[in-house]
Amino acid sequence: MQTIDAAPEGVVVLNWALTEQLLSLGVEPVGAADIDGYNTWVVRPPIPDGVSDTGLRHAPNFEQIASLSPDLILLGDLQRDFTPLLERVAPVLQFRLFDEAHDNAAVSRSTFLDLARLFGKDAEANAALSALDERLAAKSEALSEAYGGNPPKVAVVRFADATNLRVYGANSMAEAALHALGLENAWPQPPSRWGLTTRPILDLGELEDGHVLYIEPLEEADALFASPVWQAMPVVRADRVHAIPPTWTYGGALSVGVLADEIAKVLLAAAPQ
């Protein structure tokens, strides 16, 4: 990784987690990867209209990137192989954001602070993290109060397709959000690089306790939810399956707060009256 001496003025970012964090710091890149995909899956914070699309994260448009004359290019976990070509255009910084050998949530905070130092946004980053911690503590207290000191266990999932689920377990940003809210994972999974395990939807029948929150979008929702197999699931019969809007589960420190906000919103609405 190169050392950057001055705050960059024109940055291209090819990773959504880094894009999210730059925008959270008030830094607008000149180019970002797969803006349509970002707007579908990450959503918040929005990418301003003037940012140029630089192609897919796994297939960047090198000519487009060069045309933007950036003075820095930021890469994520799976883009190391692009470094030699991109270094012909501008200095490159590559971040290892997700790894089975480290604590992803903790690294997300350190990365956020690293980016802040790079762009002269230290005060903004520290204020944002402090506000995040205060907000999560308040939501944890509200959940405990709503459930009489015994909030439910929660499983966070994403539908991979019509037959499989991605279940978020140890080392996931979703579980970090649960823990920040004082909640226990209802469907624990072993740690992994991305903090997820793929399981058949039928395995959801194992859960008889807690709430299941699935992250949209889900194109097959109508057909799946109308099926007899789905209707027979204990958590479905107990009306403990809820949707949360598109929220990125492989993002930065502040995205843990976005996940926690959505989880808390659903659970507070479902709390006994």
Secondary structure, DSSP 8 states (H G I E B T S, - for coil): -----S--SSEEE--HHHHHHHHHTT---SEES-HHHHHHHT-SS---TTSEE-EETTEE-HHHHHHT--SEEEE-TT-GGGHHHHTTTS-EEE-----TTS-HHHHHHHHHHHHHHHTT-HHHHHHHHHHHHHHHHHHHHHHHHHTTT----EEEEEE-SSSEEEEE-TT-HHHHHHHHTT--BSS-----SSSEEEEEGGGGGG--SSEEEEES--TTHHHHHHSHHHHTSHHHHTT-EEEE----SS--HHHHHHHHHHHHHHHHHHS--
